[in-house]
Amino acid sequence: MNNMNQMMRQVKKMQEQMLKAQEELGNKTVEGTAGGGVVSVTANGHKKVLNITIKPEAVDPEDVEMLQDLVLTAVNDALSKADELANADMSKFTGGLKIPGLF
């Protein structure tokens, strides 16, 4: 029974560490870019877009579709990097296993 109590304490400690790591992801940021950096998007580890920067040279009133594509590409790049960040941080606890609903 003592081993079971010890195991339960270890599980609880690991859960607390995982929750803390998930919270800390909100404070970590990644940047996605497109068009050689003329469009950049900053997102946090929770995949929340925090900032979009568009340099003036990216704006061509005659080609709005290009700007839309650049923004879309930069957002997807940032969100992909946020996923990578979360996976890297959480794999410390899961040993590389992907646990559905965890992150």
C-alpha positions in Angstrom: 0.0 0.0 0.0 2.9 2.3 0.7 4.1 2.0 -2.9 0.7 2.9 -4.1 0.7 6.1 -2.0 4.1 7.0 -3.2 3.1 6.5 -6.8 0.0 8.6 -6.4 2.1 11.4 -4.9 4.4 11.2 -7.9 1.5 11.3 -10.3 0.1 14.3 -8.5 3.4 16.1 -8.7 3.7 15.3 -12.4 0.2 16.7 -13.0 1.1 19.9 -11.1 4.3 20.3 -13.2 2.4 19.7 -16.4 -0.2 22.3 -15.5 2.5 24.8 -14.7 4.3 24.1 -18.0 1.0 24.6 -19.8 0.5 28.0 -18.1 4.0 29.0 -18.9 3.3 28.4 -22.6 1.2 31.5 -22.5 4.2 33.6 -21.7 6.4 32.1 -24.4 6.2 33.6 -27.9 7.1 32.5 -31.4 7.3 34.5 -34.6 6.1 33.4 -38.1 7.1 35.3 -41.2 6.4 35.5 -44.9 7.7 37.3 -47.9 11.2 37.5 -46.5 10.0 39.1 -43.3 7.7 41.8 -44.8 4.9 40.2 -42.8 5.5 38.8 -39.3 3.1 37.4 -36.8 3.8 36.8 -33.1 1.9 34.2 -31.2 2.1 32.6 -27.8 2.4 29.0 -26.8 -1.4 28.8 -26.5 -1.7 29.6 -30.2 -3.1 33.1 -29.6 -2.0 35.7 -32.1 -0.5 38.6 -30.2 0.8 40.9 -33.0 0.9 41.3 -36.8 3.5 43.5 -38.4 3.2 44.5 -42.1 6.1 46.5 -43.6 5.0 49.2 -46.0 6.7 47.6 -49.0 4.2 44.6 -48.6 1.3 46.9 -49.3 0.4 47.1 -53.0 -3.2 48.4 -53.5 -3.1 46.7 -56.9 -2.4 43.3 -55.4 -4.3 42.9 -52.2 -4.5 39.2 -52.7 -0.7 38.9 -52.3 -0.8 40.7 -48.9 -3.7 38.4 -47.8 -1.6 35.4 -48.8 1.4 36.7 -46.9 -0.6 37.3 -43.8 -2.1 33.9 -44.0 1.3 32.3 -44.5 2.8 34.2 -41.6 -0.1 33.3 -39.3 0.1 29.6 -40.2 3.9 29.7 -39.7 3.5 31.2 -36.2 0.8 28.7 -35.2 2.9 25.8 -36.5 5.8 27.1 -34.4 3.5 27.4 -31.4 2.5 23.8 -31.8 6.2 22.8 -32.0 6.9 24.8 -28.8 4.0 23.2 -26.9 5.0 19.7 -28.1 8.7 20.3 -27.1 7.7 21.6 -23.6 5.1 18.9 -22.9 7.2 16.0 -24.2 9.3 16.4 -21.1 6.4 14.9 -19.2 4.9 12.5 -21.7 8.1 11.0 -23.0 7.2 12.0 -26.6 3.8 10.4 -26.4 0.9 12.4 -27.9 -1.8 12.3 -25.4 -5.2 13.5 -26.8 -6.6 16.6 -25.1 -3.4 17.3 -23.2 -2.2 20.1 -25.5 
